Amino acid sequence: MHRFLVVIEKANNNYSAYSPDLPGCVATGSTREEAEKNIYEAIEMHVQGLLEDNLPIPESESFAEYVAIAEKPSTGSEIV
C-alpha cells in the first residue's frame, strides 16, 4: 500500500488538489468532496501509469502540520 499526502485548496470558484510527492498529479472539483474524489482517481491513474512504465513509485516524504499563532497580546492602552 502506498500513502500520499494530499493538499486541497479553496480557489476562486472551485477547489484544487495535489500531492507534493507526485509532481504534476492534480485535480479540481466544484466542491471539496469532488476535488477529493478526483485527486484519489488521479493518484490511482498516476501510480498505475508508473507501474505500466516500470518506473518506481515515489516514497511519500511530505507531511503537514498546522501552526498556531497567538493573537497580538493586549498592551493595555486600547480605548474601549
Backbone as XML, in Angstrom:
<?xml version="1.0"?>
<chain id="A" units="angstrom">
  <residue number="1" name="MET">
    <atom name="N" x="0.847" y="-1.184" z="0.000"/>
    <atom name="CA" x="0.000" y="0.000" z="0.000"/>
    <atom name="C" x="0.885" y="1.238" z="0.000"/>
  </residue>
  <residue number="2" name="HIS">
    <atom name="N" x="0.476" y="2.219" z="-0.757"/>
    <atom name="CA" x="1.180" y="3.497" z="-0.818"/>
    <atom name="C" x="0.266" y="4.576" z="-0.253"/>
  </residue>
  <residue number="3" name="ARG">
    <atom name="N" x="0.860" y="5.494" z="0.469"/>
    <atom name="CA" x="0.110" y="6.622" z="1.032"/>
    <atom name="C" x="0.756" y="7.909" z="0.568"/>
  </residue>
  <residue number="4" name="PHE">
    <atom name="N" x="-0.076" y="8.872" z="0.162"/>
    <atom name="CA" x="0.427" y="10.156" z="-0.310"/>
    <atom name="C" x="-0.337" y="11.285" z="0.365"/>
  </residue>
  <residue number="5" name="LEU">
    <atom name="N" x="0.392" y="12.285" z="0.798"/>
    <atom name="CA" x="-0.232" y="13.488" z="1.335"/>
    <atom name="C" x="-0.967" y="14.195" z="0.200"/>
  </residue>
  <residue number="6" name="VAL">
    <atom name="N" x="-2.171" y="14.661" z="0.481"/>
    <atom name="CA" x="-2.958" y="15.414" z="-0.492"/>
    <atom name="C" x="-3.281" y="16.767" z="0.120"/>
  </residue>
  <residue number="7" name="VAL">
    <atom name="N" x="-3.087" y="17.823" z="-0.653"/>
    <atom name="CA" x="-3.423" y="19.182" z="-0.237"/>
    <atom name="C" x="-4.623" y="19.630" z="-1.067"/>
  </residue>
  <residue number="8" name="ILE">
    <atom name="N" x="-5.668" y="20.068" z="-0.379"/>
    <atom name="CA" x="-6.855" y="20.579" z="-1.058"/>
    <atom name="C" x="-6.982" y="22.047" z="-0.691"/>
  </residue>
  <residue number="9" name="GLU">
    <atom name="N" x="-7.088" y="22.883" z="-1.722"/>
    <atom name="CA" x="-7.156" y="24.330" z="-1.504"/>
    <atom name="C" x="-8.420" y="24.897" z="-2.128"/>
  </residue>
  <residue number="10" name="LYS">
    <atom name="N" x="-8.987" y="25.882" z="-1.456"/>
    <atom name="CA" x="-10.128" y="26.608" z="-1.997"/>
    <atom name="C" x="-9.603" y="27.605" z="-3.010"/>
  </residue>
  <residue number="11" name="ALA">
    <atom name="N" x="-10.131" y="27.551" z="-4.224"/>
    <atom name="CA" x="-9.771" y="28.513" z="-5.257"/>
    <atom name="C" x="-10.927" y="29.502" z="-5.389"/>
  </residue>
  <residue number="12" name="ASN">
    <atom name="N" x="-10.936" y="30.300" z="-6.429"/>
    <atom name="CA" x="-11.993" y="31.297" z="-6.590"/>
    <atom name="C" x="-13.382" y="30.675" z="-6.598"/>
  </residue>
  <residue number="13" name="ASN">
    <atom name="N" x="-13.631" y="29.786" z="-7.548"/>
    <atom name="CA" x="-14.964" y="29.203" z="-7.687"/>
    <atom name="C" x="-14.974" y="27.687" z="-7.580"/>
  </residue>
  <residue number="14" name="ASN">
    <atom name="N" x="-13.863" y="27.095" z="-7.151"/>
    <atom name="CA" x="-13.804" y="25.647" z="-7.026"/>
    <atom name="C" x="-12.721" y="25.263" z="-6.027"/>
  </residue>
  <residue number="15" name="TYR">
    <atom name="N" x="-12.364" y="24.005" z="-6.025"/>
    <atom name="CA" x="-11.298" y="23.502" z="-5.166"/>
    <atom name="C" x="-10.250" y="22.836" z="-6.051"/>
  </residue>
  <residue number="16" name="SER">
    <atom name="N" x="-9.003" y="22.924" z="-5.644"/>
    <atom name="CA" x="-7.932" y="22.233" z="-6.355"/>
    <atom name="C" x="-7.210" y="21.333" z="-5.365"/>
  </residue>
  <residue number="17" name="ALA">
    <atom name="N" x="-6.637" y="20.267" z="-5.896"/>
    <atom name="CA" x="-5.948" y="19.301" z="-5.038"/>
    <atom name="C" x="-4.680" y="18.830" z="-5.740"/>
  </residue>
  <residue number="18" name="TYR">
    <atom name="N" x="-3.667" y="18.522" z="-4.927"/>
    <atom name="CA" x="-2.423" y="17.986" z="-5.475"/>
    <atom name="C" x="-1.714" y="17.195" z="-4.399"/>
  </residue>
  <residue number="19" name="SER">
    <atom name="N" x="-0.748" y="16.403" z="-4.832"/>
    <atom name="CA" x="0.095" y="15.661" z="-3.900"/>
    <atom name="C" x="1.531" y="16.119" z="-4.105"/>
  </residue>
  <residue number="20" name="PRO">
    <atom name="N" x="2.173" y="16.646" z="-3.068"/>
    <atom name="CA" x="3.551" y="17.125" z="-3.212"/>
    <atom name="C" x="4.537" y="16.036" z="-3.650"/>
  </residue>
  <residue number="21" name="ASP">
    <atom name="N" x="4.215" y="14.775" z="-3.361"/>
    <atom name="CA" x="5.116" y="13.681" z="-3.712"/>
    <atom name="C" x="4.916" y="13.162" z="-5.129"/>
  </residue>
  <residue number="22" name="LEU">
    <atom name="N" x="3.886" y="13.666" z="-5.816"/>
    <atom name="CA" x="3.606" y="13.241" z="-7.186"/>
    <atom name="C" x="3.485" y="14.477" z="-8.077"/>
  </residue>
  <residue number="23" name="PRO">
    <atom name="N" x="4.599" y="15.089" z="-8.440"/>
    <atom name="CA" x="4.557" y="16.310" z="-9.242"/>
    <atom name="C" x="3.721" y="16.119" z="-10.511"/>
  </residue>
  <residue number="24" name="GLY">
    <atom name="N" x="2.864" y="17.091" z="-10.780"/>
    <atom name="CA" x="2.026" y="17.052" z="-11.961"/>
    <atom name="C" x="0.716" y="16.326" z="-11.770"/>
  </residue>
  <residue number="25" name="CYS">
    <atom name="N" x="0.544" y="15.669" z="-10.645"/>
    <atom name="CA" x="-0.700" y="14.947" z="-10.366"/>
    <atom name="C" x="-1.630" y="15.905" z="-9.624"/>
  </residue>
  <residue number="26" name="VAL">
    <atom name="N" x="-2.597" y="16.441" z="-10.350"/>
    <atom name="CA" x="-3.503" y="17.452" z="-9.795"/>
    <atom name="C" x="-4.940" y="17.118" z="-10.166"/>
  </residue>
  <residue number="27" name="ALA">
    <atom name="N" x="-5.870" y="17.733" z="-9.454"/>
    <atom name="CA" x="-7.288" y="17.557" z="-9.756"/>
    <atom name="C" x="-8.039" y="18.779" z="-9.251"/>
  </residue>
  <residue number="28" name="THR">
    <atom name="N" x="-9.246" y="18.950" z="-9.764"/>
    <atom name="CA" x="-10.110" y="20.030" z="-9.301"/>
    <atom name="C" x="-11.506" y="19.474" z="-9.065"/>
  </residue>
  <residue number="29" name="GLY">
    <atom name="N" x="-12.343" y="20.286" z="-8.445"/>
    <atom name="CA" x="-13.735" y="19.921" z="-8.249"/>
    <atom name="C" x="-14.529" y="21.131" z="-7.818"/>
  </residue>
  <residue number="30" name="SER">
    <atom name="N" x="-15.817" y="21.100" z="-8.061"/>
    <atom name="CA" x="-16.644" y="22.239" z="-7.672"/>
    <atom name="C" x="-16.908" y="22.255" z="-6.167"/>
  </residue>
  <residue number="31" name="THR">
    <atom name="N" x="-16.689" y="21.121" z="-5.500"/>
    <atom name="CA" x="-16.793" y="21.045" z="-4.042"/>
    <atom name="C" x="-15.531" y="20.375" z="-3.509"/>
  </residue>
  <residue number="32" name="ARG">
    <atom name="N" x="-15.328" y="20.490" z="-2.217"/>
    <atom name="CA" x="-14.168" y="19.835" z="-1.605"/>
    <atom name="C" x="-14.255" y="18.329" z="-1.797"/>
  </residue>
  <residue number="33" name="GLU">
    <atom name="N" x="-15.454" y="17.781" z="-1.625"/>
    <atom name="CA" x="-15.648" y="16.348" z="-1.766"/>
    <atom name="C" x="-15.342" y="15.873" z="-3.183"/>
  </residue>
  <residue number="34" name="GLU">
    <atom name="N" x="-15.754" y="16.672" z="-4.174"/>
    <atom name="CA" x="-15.481" y="16.312" z="-5.562"/>
    <atom name="C" x="-13.989" y="16.374" z="-5.859"/>
  </residue>
  <residue number="35" name="ALA">
    <atom name="N" x="-13.314" y="17.393" z="-5.350"/>
    <atom name="CA" x="-11.863" y="17.503" z="-5.544"/>
    <atom name="C" x="-11.151" y="16.326" z="-4.887"/>
  </residue>
  <residue number="36" name="GLU">
    <atom name="N" x="-11.613" y="15.922" z="-3.713"/>
    <atom name="CA" x="-11.011" y="14.791" z="-3.003"/>
    <atom name="C" x="-11.195" y="13.500" z="-3.804"/>
  </residue>
  <residue number="37" name="LYS">
    <atom name="N" x="-12.381" y="13.286" z="-4.330"/>
    <atom name="CA" x="-12.659" y="12.104" z="-5.150"/>
    <atom name="C" x="-11.797" y="12.128" z="-6.406"/>
  </residue>
  <residue number="38" name="ASN">
    <atom name="N" x="-11.695" y="13.296" z="-7.035"/>
    <atom name="CA" x="-10.935" y="13.409" z="-8.280"/>
    <atom name="C" x="-9.445" y="13.213" z="-8.070"/>
  </residue>
  <residue number="39" name="ILE">
    <atom name="N" x="-8.886" y="13.706" z="-6.950"/>
    <atom name="CA" x="-7.453" y="13.514" z="-6.726"/>
    <atom name="C" x="-7.161" y="12.054" z="-6.404"/>
  </residue>
  <residue number="40" name="TYR">
    <atom name="N" x="-8.084" y="11.392" z="-5.726"/>
    <atom name="CA" x="-7.902" y="9.966" z="-5.455"/>
    <atom name="C" x="-7.801" y="9.203" z="-6.779"/>
  </residue>
  <residue number="41" name="GLU">
    <atom name="N" x="-8.723" y="9.507" z="-7.697"/>
    <atom name="CA" x="-8.703" y="8.848" z="-9.005"/>
    <atom name="C" x="-7.450" y="9.223" z="-9.789"/>
  </residue>
  <residue number="42" name="ALA">
    <atom name="N" x="-7.029" y="10.478" z="-9.696"/>
    <atom name="CA" x="-5.824" y="10.923" z="-10.405"/>
    <atom name="C" x="-4.585" y="10.213" z="-9.872"/>
  </residue>
  <residue number="43" name="ILE">
    <atom name="N" x="-4.510" y="10.041" z="-8.553"/>
    <atom name="CA" x="-3.360" y="9.340" z="-7.966"/>
    <atom name="C" x="-3.358" y="7.880" z="-8.387"/>
  </residue>
  <residue number="44" name="GLU">
    <atom name="N" x="-4.526" y="7.248" z="-8.371"/>
    <atom name="CA" x="-4.608" y="5.854" z="-8.830"/>
    <atom name="C" x="-4.095" y="5.727" z="-10.264"/>
  </residue>
  <residue number="45" name="MET">
    <atom name="N" x="-4.547" y="6.630" z="-11.137"/>
    <atom name="CA" x="-4.128" y="6.592" z="-12.540"/>
    <atom name="C" x="-2.629" y="6.872" z="-12.673"/>
  </residue>
  <residue number="46" name="HIS">
    <atom name="N" x="-2.138" y="7.816" z="-11.899"/>
    <atom name="CA" x="-0.718" y="8.178" z="-11.942"/>
    <atom name="C" x="0.146" y="6.982" z="-11.543"/>
  </residue>
  <residue number="47" name="VAL">
    <atom name="N" x="-0.208" y="6.343" z="-10.428"/>
    <atom name="CA" x="0.564" y="5.193" z="-9.944"/>
    <atom name="C" x="0.472" y="4.039" z="-10.942"/>
  </residue>
  <residue number="48" name="GLN">
    <atom name="N" x="-0.715" y="3.805" z="-11.500"/>
    <atom name="CA" x="-0.866" y="2.740" z="-12.496"/>
    <atom name="C" x="0.030" y="3.005" z="-13.701"/>
  </residue>
  <residue number="49" name="GLY">
    <atom name="N" x="0.108" y="4.258" z="-14.131"/>
    <atom name="CA" x="0.986" y="4.607" z="-15.246"/>
    <atom name="C" x="2.453" y="4.351" z="-14.929"/>
  </residue>
  <residue number="50" name="LEU">
    <atom name="N" x="2.851" y="4.680" z="-13.706"/>
    <atom name="CA" x="4.238" y="4.406" z="-13.300"/>
    <atom name="C" x="4.525" y="2.912" z="-13.341"/>
  </residue>
  <residue number="51" name="LEU">
    <atom name="N" x="3.583" y="2.110" z="-12.835"/>
    <atom name="CA" x="3.764" y="0.657" z="-12.837"/>
    <atom name="C" x="3.853" y="0.124" z="-14.270"/>
  </residue>
  <residue number="52" name="GLU">
    <atom name="N" x="2.985" y="0.596" z="-15.140"/>
    <atom name="CA" x="2.981" y="0.141" z="-16.532"/>
    <atom name="C" x="4.275" y="0.507" z="-17.248"/>
  </residue>
  <residue number="53" name="ASP">
    <atom name="N" x="4.862" y="1.636" z="-16.870"/>
    <atom name="CA" x="6.117" y="2.079" z="-17.479"/>
    <atom name="C" x="7.349" y="1.558" z="-16.735"/>
  </residue>
  <residue number="54" name="ASN">
    <atom name="N" x="7.127" y="0.669" z="-15.787"/>
    <atom name="CA" x="8.219" y="0.098" z="-14.969"/>
    <atom name="C" x="9.053" y="1.176" z="-14.284"/>
  </residue>
  <residue number="55" name="LEU">
    <atom name="N" x="8.389" y="2.225" z="-13.826"/>
    <atom name="CA" x="9.064" y="3.301" z="-13.107"/>
    <atom name="C" x="8.784" y="3.151" z="-11.615"/>
  </residue>
  <residue number="56" name="PRO">
    <atom name="N" x="9.703" y="3.617" z="-10.789"/>
    <atom name="CA" x="9.488" y="3.486" z="-9.343"/>
    <atom name="C" x="8.358" y="4.393" z="-8.857"/>
  </residue>
  <residue number="57" name="ILE">
    <atom name="N" x="7.646" y="3.911" z="-7.868"/>
    <atom name="CA" x="6.615" y="4.720" z="-7.231"/>
    <atom name="C" x="7.303" y="5.504" z="-6.118"/>
  </residue>
  <residue number="58" name="PRO">
    <atom name="N" x="7.192" y="6.834" z="-6.134"/>
    <atom name="CA" x="7.902" y="7.641" z="-5.130"/>
    <atom name="C" x="7.450" y="7.304" z="-3.709"/>
  </residue>
  <residue number="59" name="GLU">
    <atom name="N" x="8.393" y="7.330" z="-2.811"/>
    <atom name="CA" x="8.062" y="7.203" z="-1.394"/>
    <atom name="C" x="7.504" y="8.535" z="-0.925"/>
  </residue>
  <residue number="60" name="SER">
    <atom name="N" x="6.505" y="8.484" z="-0.106"/>
    <atom name="CA" x="5.936" y="9.715" z="0.423"/>
    <atom name="C" x="6.879" y="10.290" z="1.477"/>
  </residue>
  <residue number="61" name="GLU">
    <atom name="N" x="7.330" y="11.507" z="1.240"/>
    <atom name="CA" x="8.228" y="12.174" z="2.182"/>
    <atom name="C" x="7.613" y="13.448" z="2.735"/>
  </residue>
  <residue number="62" name="SER">
    <atom name="N" x="6.417" y="13.774" z="2.268"/>
    <atom name="CA" x="5.756" y="15.008" z="2.699"/>
    <atom name="C" x="4.960" y="14.774" z="3.974"/>
  </residue>
  <residue number="63" name="PHE">
    <atom name="N" x="4.766" y="15.844" z="4.710"/>
    <atom name="CA" x="3.904" y="15.804" z="5.886"/>
    <atom name="C" x="3.282" y="17.184" z="6.026"/>
  </residue>
  <residue number="64" name="ALA">
    <atom name="N" x="2.235" y="17.254" z="6.796"/>
    <atom name="CA" x="1.552" y="18.529" z="7.005"/>
    <atom name="C" x="1.326" y="18.724" z="8.490"/>
  </residue>
  <residue number="65" name="GLU">
    <atom name="N" x="1.292" y="19.969" z="8.873"/>
    <atom name="CA" x="1.080" y="20.302" z="10.270"/>
    <atom name="C" x="0.515" y="21.708" z="10.340"/>
  </residue>
  <residue number="66" name="TYR">
    <atom name="N" x="-0.414" y="21.910" z="11.235"/>
    <atom name="CA" x="-0.919" y="23.258" z="11.460"/>
    <atom name="C" x="0.010" y="23.972" z="12.427"/>
  </residue>
  <residue number="67" name="VAL">
    <atom name="N" x="0.163" y="25.261" z="12.246"/>
    <atom name="CA" x="0.945" y="26.088" z="13.151"/>
    <atom name="C" x="-0.007" y="27.108" z="13.750"/>
  </residue>
  <residue number="68" name="ALA">
    <atom name="N" x="-0.088" y="27.154" z="15.064"/>
    <atom name="CA" x="-0.970" y="28.095" z="15.749"/>
    <atom name="C" x="-0.163" y="29.314" z="16.184"/>
  </residue>
  <residue number="69" name="ILE">
    <atom name="N" x="-0.654" y="30.473" z="15.842"/>
    <atom name="CA" x="-0.020" y="31.740" z="16.207"/>
    <atom name="C" x="-0.997" y="32.494" z="17.096"/>
  </residue>
  <residue number="70" name="ALA">
    <atom name="N" x="-0.520" y="32.908" z="18.255"/>
    <atom name="CA" x="-1.380" y="33.639" z="19.181"/>
    <atom name="C" x="-1.729" y="35.001" z="18.607"/>
  </residue>
  <residue number="71" name="GLU">
    <atom name="N" x="-2.922" y="35.456" z="18.941"/>
    <atom name="CA" x="-3.313" y="36.799" z="18.532"/>
    <atom name="C" x="-2.432" y="37.796" z="19.264"/>
  </residue>
  <residue number="72" name="LYS">
    <atom name="N" x="-2.322" y="38.981" z="18.703"/>
    <atom name="CA" x="-1.488" y="40.003" z="19.298"/>
    <atom name="C" x="-1.967" y="40.271" z="20.728"/>
  </residue>
  <residue number="73" name="PRO">
    <atom name="N" x="-1.077" y="40.182" z="21.685"/>
    <atom name="CA" x="-1.484" y="40.419" z="23.072"/>
    <atom name="C" x="-1.869" y="41.882" z="23.294"/>
  </residue>
  <residue number="74" name="SER">
    <atom name="N" x="-2.765" y="42.089" z="24.203"/>
    <atom name="CA" x="-3.221" y="43.445" z="24.551"/>
    <atom name="C" x="-2.099" y="44.200" z="25.222"/>
  </residue>
  <residue number="75" name="THR">
    <atom name="N" x="-1.957" y="45.487" z="24.868"/>
    <atom name="CA" x="-0.922" y="46.317" z="25.508"/>
    <atom name="C" x="-1.496" y="47.094" z="26.688"/>
  </residue>
  <residue number="76" name="GLY">
    <atom name="N" x="-2.817" y="47.010" z="26.838"/>
    <atom name="CA" x="-3.451" y="47.734" z="27.945"/>
    <atom name="C" x="-3.744" y="49.170" z="27.641"/>
  </residue>
  <residue number="77" name="SER">
    <atom name="N" x="-3.342" y="49.675" z="26.459"/>
    <atom name="CA" x="-3.554" y="51.076" z="26.135"/>
    <atom name="C" x="-4.701" y="51.305" z="25.151"/>
  </residue>
  <residue number="78" name="GLU">
    <atom name="N" x="-5.430" y="50.217" z="24.811"/>
    <atom name="CA" x="-6.532" y="50.369" z="23.886"/>
    <atom name="C" x="-7.709" y="51.084" z="24.567"/>
  </residue>
  <residue number="79" name="ILE">
    <atom name="N" x="-8.414" y="51.906" z="23.811"/>
    <atom name="CA" x="-9.606" y="52.571" z="24.312"/>
    <atom name="C" x="-10.788" y="51.655" z="24.039"/>
  </residue>
  <residue number="80" name="VAL">
    <atom name="N" x="-11.581" y="51.400" z="25.088"/>
    <atom name="CA" x="-12.728" y="50.517" z="24.951"/>
    <atom name="C" x="-13.994" y="51.295" z="24.910"/>
  </residue>
</chain>
